[in-house]
Amino acid sequence: MGALAFLYGTVSYLIFLVVFLYAAAFVGNLPVPKTIDSGAPAGLMESVLVNVLLLGLFAVQHSVMARPGFKRWWTQIVPKSVERSTYVLFASLLLALLYWQWQPIAGVLWDVQNPAGRVALYALFGLGWTIVLLSTFMINHFDLFGLRQVWLRARGADYTEVSFVTRGFYKFVRHPIMLGFLIAFWSTPTMTMGHLLFAIATTGYIFIGIFFEERDLKDAHGASFERYRADVPMILPRLSARTSEYNESKSGVIR
């Protein structure tokens, strides 16, 4: 069963990797079969309803399956070693559905024509995705996406929680992954109405998700997380980093 779990986790991770890379192309209107603005716009109400439904499906899955109560119930059905991989797989499949069924919406809020301005916005777009990716490695990329769990299962080793660390970007902001997404989603030289709907909805979801995540972290880690939250801003980084004893706490990671 360990080898099967490892195979399942690896396939889930590879699907995630493809979907993650496609996400950058989708939002940035890069040359892929379907992007956020490609295709002929349908009726306004139909497009808004379809897009909100797609975003809502992802948000519900992504939030509900991350809650501790759901995990306790879910791991009575699936092995604990593949719980994270299953979460990643479901999220990836729902994102793929969103790319496929997303409806473009006509209209433009802004369109930067100045070459330097366009280059600057594309640079910010790339910076956002880079922050997202690097931030995952500053905690534990392979644990975050389920590979560490299935690897330990394949070796017959018990799973151990990763340390609650604040290296790299996490010294300056509590949620650098979310900061990276915000930069990437809003940094575009041409903000269409469809892209605007996506950016507004995902921004709202990010802050709602942070609220629930931090509530769970406070319940799980108590004083160590409270000290971290007092020292480090949520999204907008300060220029100087603070360090406290929570860096040594064996409690988990900020995701």
URCOR-V301946 format. One record per residue. PSI is psi in degrees with one decimal (none if undefined). OMEGA is omega as a letter, one per 30 degrees, with the letter a starting at -180 (* if undefined). NEAR is the number of other ideal C-beta (glycine too) atoms within 12 Angstrom. Layout:
# URCOR-V301946
PSI|OMEGA|NEAR  PSI|OMEGA|NEAR
This chain:
# URCOR-V301946
-29.4|l|15  -42.0|l|20  -38.5|l|16  -41.2|l|17  -40.1|l|31  -40.9|l|27  -45.1|l|20  -45.0|a|31  -38.1|l|37  -44.6|l|28  -42.4|l|24  -41.3|l|32  -42.7|a|35  -38.4|l|21  -44.9|l|27  -44.9|a|34  -43.6|l|24  -44.6|a|22  -38.5|l|30  -46.6|l|31  -38.4|l|23  -31.4|a|28  -43.2|l|36  -42.4|l|32  -38.7|a|24  -51.5|a|33  -34.6|a|41  4.0|a|32  40.8|l|26  166.9|a|22  82.4|l|11  165.7|a|21  -34.8|a|14  129.1|l|24  179.7|a|27  -23.7|a|39  3.1|a|33  156.1|l|24  167.9|a|22  128.4|l|11  140.9|l|22  -162.3|l|19  146.9|a|14  -51.3|a|18  -41.6|l|13  -45.0|a|16  -44.3|a|29  -45.1|a|28  -45.3|l|18  -46.6|a|27  -40.7|l|35  -38.7|l|27  -43.8|l|21  -45.6|l|30  -37.7|l|34  -40.6|l|23  -45.5|l|25  -44.4|a|33  -43.3|a|28  -49.1|l|21  -47.0|a|28  -34.9|a|30  -48.1|a|26  -46.1|a|23  -13.8|l|28  -10.8|a|29  142.2|a|22  -39.3|a|22  -42.3|l|16  -41.8|a|24  -40.8|l|21  -41.2|l|13  -43.6|a|14  -36.5|a|22  -0.1|l|21  -14.5|a|12  -44.6|l|13  151.6|l|26  145.0|a|25  -30.7|a|23  -24.4|a|33  6.6|a|36  -47.4|a|33  -40.7|l|40  -38.3|l|39  -41.2|l|35  -47.0|l|34  -41.4|a|40  -47.3|a|32  -43.3|l|31  -40.9|a|34  -42.2|a|32  -37.7|l|24  -34.9|l|30  -41.2|l|33  -40.0|l|27  -41.2|l|22  -46.5|l|34  -43.6|a|32  -43.5|a|21  -1.4|a|24  137.0|a|38  121.1|l|34  151.3|l|32  126.6|a|32  157.2|l|21  147.6|a|20  129.0|l|19  -47.1|l|20  153.9|l|21  98.5|a|17  118.0|a|20  -22.2|l|12  124.6|a|12  -41.6|a|11  -38.7|l|12  -40.6|l|18  -43.5|l|19  -41.9|a|15  -42.2|a|17  -38.6|l|28  -34.4|l|26  -42.5|l|20  -39.8|l|26  -48.2|l|35  -37.7|l|24  -41.5|l|25  -48.6|l|33  -34.1|l|33  -41.8|l|24  -43.4|l|32  -52.0|a|34  -47.5|a|26  -35.8|a|21  -34.1|l|36  -32.5|l|33  -19.1|l|23  -15.8|l|27  -93.2|l|30  94.9|a|28  -44.7|a|25  -27.5|l|25  -40.2|a|31  -34.7|a|31  17.0|l|34  -5.9|a|41  -37.9|a|32  -39.8|a|29  -46.9|a|40  -27.8|l|38  -43.9|l|29  -39.3|l|27  -42.0|a|30  -31.7|l|23  -7.1|a|16  20.1|a|14  151.4|l|14  145.9|l|11  137.3|l|24  141.7|l|13  143.2|l|20  157.4|a|25  149.8|l|22  98.9|a|31  158.5|l|28  50.9|l|35  161.5|l|22  -130.8|a|20  -26.6|a|32  -10.4|l|38  -19.6|a|27  -23.6|a|27  140.9|a|33  -27.6|a|37  66.7|a|35  -29.0|l|39  -45.7|a|37  -36.3|l|35  -43.5|l|36  -42.8|l|34  -43.6|l|36  -44.5|l|33  -45.5|a|34  -40.4|a|38  -28.5|a|35  -12.2|a|28  91.0|l|33  137.1|l|36  -22.7|l|28  106.2|a|26  98.0|l|28  169.5|l|30  -35.0|l|25  -44.2|l|38  -38.1|l|37  -43.9|l|27  -45.4|l|32  -47.0|a|40  -43.7|a|31  -46.4|a|24  -43.7|a|27  -33.7|l|35  -46.0|l|25  -43.9|a|20  -39.6|l|29  -46.3|a|32  -33.5|l|22  -44.2|l|20  -40.6|l|29  -41.3|l|31  -50.2|a|18  -38.0|l|24  -43.5|a|32  -31.0|l|26  -43.1|l|20  -40.5|a|24  -38.3|l|31  -43.2|l|24  -37.3|a|17  -36.5|a|24  -5.7|l|27  -126.4|a|18  -34.7|a|18  -41.5|l|27  -36.0|l|29  -40.1|l|23  -40.6|l|24  -43.9|a|37  -34.2|l|27  -31.7|a|16  -31.6|a|25  129.8|l|32  159.6|a|24  -53.7|a|28  -47.8|a|25  113.5|a|16  150.4|l|24  162.2|a|15  -27.0|a|10  143.5|a|11  147.4|l|20  149.8|l|22  142.3|l|18  -179.7|a|21  -11.8|l|17  -19.3|l|32  -24.1|a|22  -4.7|a|15  132.5|l|26  77.9|a|16  -11.8|a|27  -164.6|a|30  158.9|l|36  129.2|a|43  none|*|34
